[in-house]
Amino acid sequence: MGDLNRMTIAEARDALRRGEVSAVELTEACLAAIEAAGALNAVVHGTPELALEQARAADARLRAGGAPDMCGIPLGIKDLFCTRGVPSQAASFILNGFRPEYESTVTSRLFEAGAVMLGKLNMDEFAMGSSNETSTYGSAVNPWRRVDDETPLTPGGSSGGSAAAVAADLCLAATGTDTGGSIRQPAAFSGIVGLKPTYGRCSRWGIIAFASSLDQAGPMTKSVRDAAIMLAAMAGHDPKDSTSADIPVPDFEAALNGDIRGRKIGIPREYRMEGMPAEIESLWAEGRRMLRDAGAEVVDISLPHTKYALPAYYVIAPAEASSNLARYDGVRYGHRAKLGAGDGITEMYEKTRAEGFGDEVQRRVMIGTYVLSAGFYDAYYNRARKVRTLIAKDFEDAFAQGVEAILTPTTPSAAFGLGEMADADPVRMYLNDVFTVTVNLAGLPAVSVPAGLDSQGLPLGLQLIGRPWEEGALLNAAHVIETAAGFASRPSRWW
Amino acid sequence: MPIDAKTAAHVARLARIRVEEERLPALAEEFSAILGFIEQLNEVDVEGVEPMVSVSPMRLKRRPDVVTDGSMPEKILANAPDAREGFFAVPKVVE
């Protein structure tokens, strides 16, 4: 069997159970693909020995029978997840050399289910960025290129390494995290499926924190079915994360029956942005047609506070980040600056943080510090939290009218060139998240599905937003789009 | 509200990030641009709206306030840039 690394989770699961392939063979195929893909800079800490050891154990379990779905499936893990004994540094220099003594709950669950870790994946520093360019490892590169053009493109961010690795078949799937769009935007830029579950569906324990009220882990996969399978293995209550929901994890895969007849799908008029490329507009119209053809009732809805989601996010996320990142002080882990004669503890903190954090992280920590400082707390932070209440209410009102899912584009453009935004004002980069960030503020599940190519041959994604805890129904609607769009394009290999 | 270099220096100090003097005007300009963007929020009528505390309406779980973990000083210190005799080591704090 050739090209084992190109398999989906579902295909590999079935082949493993039938004994047509072994976990070791699958893992070796992925390790060889990683070896040959240095130019993508997607895998930043390879763990080939651990992977083969896990694969051998998975094969033994498969032989014994009754192995779980994820048993023997080789995965890439975003560098934001703490993995025991393996470098975990959130793509930041300040965590240089950090090897956790513990395992995140999500990776523990995946490993207990028999999954194999191939290595840690590139990302924006502390998940702050939309292009993977803020990484201390240098940017990951999108396996996709424009037609007849060798310009290196961003795989998106912050889960850029995860998206690039899945799109280039370096792994069968990867973990990502999403605070403002960090799973969905890179999934759209790289032609793969990315699911942000409902806030509280997956434990945040052991995932390096960015903005705790917004962060959520999710799967990045080659198909909607794979997202359903992998989410089931990642999700579930964890006493170590008090915000993780103590509710049953349903069989998400069983919900994929393709039947959405009579389901009400909302189209929010506020997402029709001025200056939106015609190709995005027509892709969105195509998506509406696909859902209508499958028997859904497509209705116009209004989410009136959409415009204020990004500014609210850029208060709340930096505020939480400034608090979460206060722990990086050069005392307990990671980098400590070399001190001069007479330097005291304050100099140690200030020099360590100046050397350890990149520009974007410093900018956000300082903005967060400012909006939380005496005299500004009410004007910025409390006002943003009130606007957040209104944004969540917009969705509640739509769902109360019987809307079961909401269809939007995932991003306002296709992947852009690395370095293209270097001189842009930071706010321009933030606009990448304009369609995704509302979902985090409201804590909802949402998925990006690849639905077409633009005129330059780059993938574009459609986003579906669901009701809280109804990832199964959401994925079923996504499955309808996936099937109707028949997106089968892959990047042609240049690396 | 535009931020001046003096305010930028104050924020940098609060955040415990050293910023060189000559970087301050550019930093102040970046802050001003971001805050200008944020100030759109002033257009929203938030009269009587409760600030959101948690996205899910469920009550957080409680547990007994007891020691649940511990007795692993080697693990705790394993990643420290400087650890001596079972403690984290830092520059002199008290004269």
HADDOCK unambig.tbl for C-alpha pairs under 7 A between the chains (distance, minus, plus):
assign (segid A and resid 98 and name CA) (segid B and resid 79 and name CA) 6.15 0.50 0.50
assign (segid A and resid 101 and name CA) (segid B and resid 75 and name CA) 6.32 0.50 0.50
assign (segid A and resid 242 and name CA) (segid B and resid 60 and name CA) 5.92 0.50 0.50
assign (segid A and resid 242 and name CA) (segid B and resid 61 and name CA) 5.95 0.50 0.50
assign (segid A and resid 243 and name CA) (segid B and resid 60 and name CA) 6.48 0.50 0.50
assign (segid A and resid 308 and name CA) (segid B and resid 41 and name CA) 6.35 0.50 0.50
assign (segid A and resid 311 and name CA) (segid B and resid 37 and name CA) 6.33 0.50 0.50
assign (segid A and resid 311 and name CA) (segid B and resid 38 and name CA) 4.57 0.50 0.50
assign (segid A and resid 311 and name CA) (segid B and resid 40 and name CA) 7.00 0.50 0.50
assign (segid A and resid 311 and name CA) (segid B and resid 41 and name CA) 6.75 0.50 0.50
assign (segid A and resid 312 and name CA) (segid B and resid 38 and name CA) 6.93 0.50 0.50
assign (segid A and resid 314 and name CA) (segid B and resid 38 and name CA) 6.97 0.50 0.50
assign (segid A and resid 330 and name CA) (segid B and resid 81 and name CA) 6.97 0.50 0.50
assign (segid A and resid 331 and name CA) (segid B and resid 80 and name CA) 6.25 0.50 0.50
assign (segid A and resid 331 and name CA) (segid B and resid 81 and name CA) 6.55 0.50 0.50
assign (segid A and resid 331 and name CA) (segid B and resid 88 and name CA) 6.68 0.50 0.50
assign (segid A and resid 331 and name CA) (segid B and resid 90 and name CA) 6.90 0.50 0.50
assign (segid A and resid 332 and name CA) (segid B and resid 79 and name CA) 6.48 0.50 0.50
assign (segid A and resid 332 and name CA) (segid B and resid 80 and name CA) 4.53 0.50 0.50
assign (segid A and resid 332 and name CA) (segid B and resid 81 and name CA) 6.85 0.50 0.50
assign (segid A and resid 332 and name CA) (segid B and resid 88 and name CA) 6.93 0.50 0.50
assign (segid A and resid 333 and name CA) (segid B and resid 79 and name CA) 4.74 0.50 0.50
assign (segid A and resid 333 and name CA) (segid B and resid 80 and name CA) 4.60 0.50 0.50
assign (segid A and resid 333 and name CA) (segid B and resid 81 and name CA) 6.15 0.50 0.50
assign (segid A and resid 334 and name CA) (segid B and resid 79 and name CA) 6.77 0.50 0.50
assign (segid A and resid 334 and name CA) (segid B and resid 81 and name CA) 6.60 0.50 0.50
assign (segid A and resid 335 and name CA) (segid B and resid 81 and name CA) 6.81 0.50 0.50
assign (segid A and resid 336 and name CA) (segid B and resid 81 and name CA) 6.37 0.50 0.50
assign (segid A and resid 344 and name CA) (segid B and resid 91 and name CA) 5.59 0.50 0.50
assign (segid A and resid 344 and name CA) (segid B and resid 92 and name CA) 6.30 0.50 0.50
assign (segid A and resid 344 and name CA) (segid B and resid 93 and name CA) 6.71 0.50 0.50
assign (segid A and resid 345 and name CA) (segid B and resid 90 and name CA) 6.90 0.50 0.50
assign (segid A and resid 345 and name CA) (segid B and resid 91 and name CA) 5.55 0.50 0.50
assign (segid A and resid 345 and name CA) (segid B and resid 92 and name CA) 6.99 0.50 0.50
assign (segid A and resid 345 and name CA) (segid B and resid 93 and name CA) 6.27 0.50 0.50
assign (segid A and resid 349 and name CA) (segid B and resid 16 and name CA) 6.09 0.50 0.50
assign (segid A and resid 350 and name CA) (segid B and resid 16 and name CA) 4.68 0.50 0.50
assign (segid A and resid 350 and name CA) (segid B and resid 17 and name CA) 4.40 0.50 0.50
assign (segid A and resid 350 and name CA) (segid B and resid 18 and name CA) 4.78 0.50 0.50
assign (segid A and resid 351 and name CA) (segid B and resid 17 and name CA) 6.74 0.50 0.50
assign (segid A and resid 351 and name CA) (segid B and resid 18 and name CA) 5.73 0.50 0.50
assign (segid A and resid 353 and name CA) (segid B and resid 17 and name CA) 5.40 0.50 0.50
assign (segid A and resid 354 and name CA) (segid B and resid 17 and name CA) 5.14 0.50 0.50
assign (segid A and resid 354 and name CA) (segid B and resid 18 and name CA) 5.39 0.50 0.50
assign (segid A and resid 365 and name CA) (segid B and resid 15 and name CA) 6.93 0.50 0.50
assign (segid A and resid 366 and name CA) (segid B and resid 11 and name CA) 6.15 0.50 0.50
assign (segid A and resid 366 and name CA) (segid B and resid 12 and name CA) 6.26 0.50 0.50
assign (segid A and resid 366 and name CA) (segid B and resid 15 and name CA) 5.99 0.50 0.50
assign (segid A and resid 367 and name CA) (segid B and resid 31 and name CA) 6.94 0.50 0.50
assign (segid A and resid 369 and name CA) (segid B and resid 11 and name CA) 6.68 0.50 0.50
assign (segid A and resid 369 and name CA) (segid B and resid 15 and name CA) 6.20 0.50 0.50
assign (segid A and resid 370 and name CA) (segid B and resid 11 and name CA) 6.09 0.50 0.50
assign (segid A and resid 382 and name CA) (segid B and resid 51 and name CA) 6.18 0.50 0.50
assign (segid A and resid 385 and name CA) (segid B and resid 51 and name CA) 4.59 0.50 0.50
assign (segid A and resid 385 and name CA) (segid B and resid 52 and name CA) 5.14 0.50 0.50
assign (segid A and resid 386 and name CA) (segid B and resid 46 and name CA) 6.33 0.50 0.50
assign (segid A and resid 386 and name CA) (segid B and resid 49 and name CA) 5.80 0.50 0.50
assign (segid A and resid 386 and name CA) (segid B and resid 50 and name CA) 5.74 0.50 0.50
assign (segid A and resid 386 and name CA) (segid B and resid 51 and name CA) 4.01 0.50 0.50
assign (segid A and resid 386 and name CA) (segid B and resid 52 and name CA) 6.05 0.50 0.50
assign (segid A and resid 387 and name CA) (segid B and resid 46 and name CA) 6.90 0.50 0.50
assign (segid A and resid 388 and name CA) (segid B and resid 52 and name CA) 6.35 0.50 0.50
assign (segid A and resid 389 and name CA) (segid B and resid 50 and name CA) 7.00 0.50 0.50
assign (segid A and resid 389 and name CA) (segid B and resid 51 and name CA) 6.28 0.50 0.50
assign (segid A and resid 389 and name CA) (segid B and resid 52 and name CA) 5.25 0.50 0.50
assign (segid A and resid 427 and name CA) (segid B and resid 34 and name CA) 6.50 0.50 0.50
assign (segid A and resid 442 and name CA) (segid B and resid 55 and name CA) 6.11 0.50 0.50
assign (segid A and resid 443 and name CA) (segid B and resid 55 and name CA) 5.54 0.50 0.50
